[in-house]
Amino acid sequence: MATIEVARVVRTALPRGAAGFEDDAGPEAGPFAAADDAAYRRWRAEKLARLPRSLDALTVDLADPAAPTATERAALATAIARSGMAVYRTAAGDEAAARRAVAGLARAVGLRRFEAHRSAGDDGIVAIRVSGAARQAGFIPYSTRPIGWHTDGYYAWDGVERAIRSMVLHCVRPAREGGETALLDPEIAYIRLRDRDPALITALMHPTAMTIPPCEEEDGSVRAATIGPVFFVDAEGRLGMRYTARKRHVHWREDPATRAAAAALIEITTDDPAILRTRLEPGVGVLCNNVLHDRAGFADADDPAEGRLLLRLRSLDLPTFA
């Protein structure tokens, strides 16, 4: 098995670079700078011009996920440039074959640093199935309950360079009924908010915009509170997002703009026309820049061995296709 770098995502009590908690969070120039409206307008026009109308426009068939052809790589790159995500289809297989496919695809698109998740295998991959196992029971991903809108790893923040930036989500077996996934490019959420009022973006880029309070684990250990922005921009000028729609176990910064922005995000993720919906089938997966997504509740198979099984791999890197 290939060796991968597993980077532990540290839960910190204060966001890196938050000293002073400046209200002028964010870059000084470029499309995501509050003061650079001309750059924003150019970027916005280009983004909306290539917005896909369905997932079919973002779907790529892969003969071998571990070794995409030049044509397949170009199609993946185009899809992710358009909407932050690509849906891929490859041969269905058992869990072992699917793990090889996910790990191989991740390596093929330059993902090297992975979250050290407590439920991950040696390959960094987490199996998402209904489970009563220790440290999984009671957590919604391992149940049949619906999961609200979020980006993966929203509960952790130790600066931009340690944020979850991408994810592979691969279906081995779907639920007997339900379990659909909805997807939305965070750049579209950014556009919707900025078009309403740029102050909403400024609020969500504040280094104390969203706090996830401490969590006590079953073994008595405590995960510290994490405080950080919702939107952030990396050193290369690329936008990222950290978000959850949950109403409990999340604290929003106490100011009118932040509260308005949080409410607006709920509206946007309810019925925005750019939301794409799918029910993943065996051998189908999503490679994405950690886009916003949710999961509908589902009815599982009576036999756990035939129940819904998805594989998830989170990375601190963005896919590359050079």
Secondary structure by P-SEA (a helix, b strand, c coil): cbbbbbbbbcccccccccccccccccccccccccccaaaaaaaaaaaaaaccccccccbbbbcccccccaaaaaaaaaaaaaccbbbbbcccccaaaaaaaaaaaaaaacccccccccccccccbbbbccccccccccccccccccccccccccccccccccccccbbbbbcccccccbbbbbbcaaaaaaaaaaacaaaaaaaacccccccccccccccccccbbbbbcccccccbbbbbbbccccccccccccaaaaaaaaaaaaaaaccccbbbbbcccccccccccccccccbbbbcccccccbbbbbbbcccccccc
